[in-house]
Amino acid sequence: MPIYRRILITLTMIAASASMATFAFADGTLIRWHKMGEEEGGTNGSSVFTTLDSPVDGGDFQPLDLNATNTPTYRTISGRPDGGGGIGIEFNAAQQEYLSGLALNWPEQSALSDTQGGLYDLVGIDDRGFQFWARPTSTAVQSLVRDTDQHGVQINSNGRFSMRYADLDFASTTSAVANTWYHIEVVRSAGPDSRSRMYINGIAVAVSSSADYAADNLTNLTVGSNTAGNGEFFSGIIDELTMSVYGTSTASTNYGTYNFASENAFAAFTLTGVPGDINHSGSLTQADKDAFIAGWMNRKVVNGLQIGDLQSFGQGDLNFDGITNIFDLALMQDALSGAGMGAITAAELAGGSVPEPSTAILFLLAAVTTPLLRSGRRGRP
């Protein structure tokens, strides 16, 4: 086959992929929302007996509340990076305080599923996740949130955050610092091969192996202890625990797909929504252009999985697929054009030298994909 024909076929395939990719982003379904105080009218310094599952989008079909053991305390929230306030719940490990209730774990087998007496059509749904804010006052071994022994967040014996998935622990290299706020998300969004991943402050820090988890819905959801409620007690504040599901049920109920940029609460408040605003300044500037060039072809990998996050975004990964490549270049060129700025050149990506033929082809691809991306753009950065 002539080389020009191969290039044409490649251009067509990538252009089609780019066009479809612009419509690939959608949100999952929030199914549980534990505000940790506001819903039940908690006040600073008062004791916690039960914290309510708050209405979602106008009203839960089936709220599942969490009951307190040894009366944790409501605390006024201050100093959260996103400016969040209101009330959270403080736990004292010495007093063995924690919350417990029915788990989500495997959604199809949870109390929310209509096959288990619940009101949600969850048959065929096994992708799920949760996120919350935490301010530990200790770095001792402790469990922050455990949704059975299949999903959870701990601080391990090295003082580092660790993710529990499928009854195994996957340690991060992120050390917990006492009296510091963290946003933590654990999500498995698209089957076993997508893997469970943990984000701390919008950065992917732990990824599981490619395996499924067990339908262990007889074990509790706990906040502030292990699932048995007899150890790994947490000291500090937990706030805003939310749980979501993803995918389409056997009966075709669509619960959406995971969208890091809008669903991860830390990413959602950090990203400005300005196309190409890599450094979150609120506008597209030369600094963003320079950061994109410096990050060209950088790839974020955790435990062998290429993954996008706020760190990779800061290197130009505008579509959060874990690498700054041709698709991101098309998005960036479009953003630069919209801002009245000059396009990135092949020489700039090549470090000022004469670009290789492969780089020239990439720019040809970008020229083809950019109009498609512009016509299908949905306002994402």
LOPA-78990 format. One record per residue (C-alpha): x, y, z. Coordinates in steps of 0.1 Angstrom, whole numbers, plus 5000, padded with zeros to 4 digits. Last residue first. Layout:
// residues N
XYZ/...
This chain:
// residues 381
488952235295/485452105289/482852325272/481152055251/483252065220/481751885190/482452145163/485752235178/486951875182/486051815145/487852125134/490952025155/491151675142/492451745107/494952005116/496051795145/496751505122/498851725100/500751835131/501351475140/502651415105/505151695110/506251535142/506851205125/508951375098/511251505126/511151865135/514152095128/515352185163/513752425187/512752165213/510851945189/507552065204/508552425196/509752325161/506452165154/504652495162/502252575190/499552815176/499653185182/497153335206/493753495198/492153315227/489953105204/493053005184/494952905215/491952695227/491752515193/495552455193/495252315228/492452075219/494251945188/497451915209/495551715235/494451465209/498051455195/499651365228/499951455264/499451125281/497251005310/493850995293/492751315311/491551495279/493751805285/496851615293/499051925290/501551875318/499352025344/496651785332/498951495341/499151625377/495451695379/494651335369/494951105339/495950735341/498150495323/498150175344/501349985352/501050045390/500550415384/501550565350/501350925339/502850985304/504751295291/504451325253/504651705254/504851835290/507352115283/505252225253/502052215274/503652415302/504852675278/501352725263/499952745298/502553015308/501753205276/498253255289/494853105289/492753245317/491453155351/494953085366/494352715368/497852625355/496652425325/494052675313/493752515278/489952575276/488752785306/486652555328/488552665358/489652325371/490352335408/486752305421/485852015400/489251845404/488851835442/485251715440/486151425416/482851415396/483451695370/486951645358/487051265366/484051175345/482750825353/480050685331/476250705333/473650525354/471750395324/468850165332/468949915303/467249615321/470649445325/471849765341/473950025324/477150165338/478250365369/477450395406/478150675431/478850715468/479251045487/480951115520/480851485528/483051525559/485351325581/487251485610/490151345630/491151035649/490350705633/490050365649/491950075634/490249835656/487049665669/484349805646/484249485626/484549675593/487649865605/487150205621/486250565615/483550535589/482150185584/480150025556/479149685570/479849325560/476849125546/477349285512/480449085503/479949045465/483648995460/485949215439/487249175404/490849185392/493249395373/495549495400/494849805421/495850165415/497250405440/498250775440/496150935413/496251315420/492951505425/493651595461/494251225468/492950995441/492550625446/492150375417/490250055413/491049885380/489749975345/490349605337/487949495364/484949685349/484550045340/484450285370/486350145399/486550445422/488250555454/488250935461/490051125488/490051505495/492651585521/492751845549/495851865571/495851835609/498351545608/500251485576/499451165558/502251035536/501650985499/503650695485/500550495480/499750145494/497449895477/495849675503/493949355494/490449245503/489149315467/490349675470/491749865500/493650175492/496550305514/497450645526/500950655542/501950665578/504250365573/501950145594/499050225570/496550505568/493450355555/490950395526/488350135516/486849895492/486449515493/486549465531/483049615534/482849975524/485650095547/486250465553/488950625574/490750315587/493650365611/497350295616/498850595633/499150925614/497151135638/494851435637/493351325604/491451585583/489251405558/487051495529/485051225510/484751015479/483050695469/483050465439/481050215418/481049975389/479149645396/475849715380/474349415362/471149415382/470949765398/467349875392/466950075424/464050045449/465449795474/464149465485/467349275476/466549215439/465349585438/468949685446/469449955473/470149695500/473249595480/473749285458/473549465425/475549755439/478549535448/479949735478/477049965489/477249875526/474549895553/475550105583/478350205606/479850505622/482850525645/484150615680/486650395698/487150645726/490950665721/490350685684/488451015688/486251095658/485051435645/482051465623/481551745598/479452065599/479152365576/482052485555/483652415522/486352665510/487752415485/490952375505/489052305537/490252545564/487052535585/484352285593/482352315625/482451995644/479851735653/481151485679/481451105679/479050915702/480450575713/479050405683/477150605657/474550485632/474750555595/471550625574/470450455541/468050675521/465850495495/464350675466/466450975474/464951315469/465451635449/468651555432/469951335460/468251355494/470751315523/471750985540/471451085576/473951075605/472750895636/473850935673/476351215670/477051425701/477051805701/480152015699/479252215668/475652165658/474051875639/470851955620/470051605607/470951685571/473751925580/475851675601/477951435581/476751525546/476251155538/475251135502/474250805486/473350725450/475150985429/474850865393/477750875369/478651165348/479251185310/482251235288/482451045255/481051305232/484351475222/485951125220/483651035190/485151315169/488651235180/488250875171/486950975136/489851205131/492250925143/490750675118/490750925089/494251045095/495550695097/493850595065/495350905048/498750825062/498550465048/497450605015/500450845014/502750545021/501450354991/500050005000/
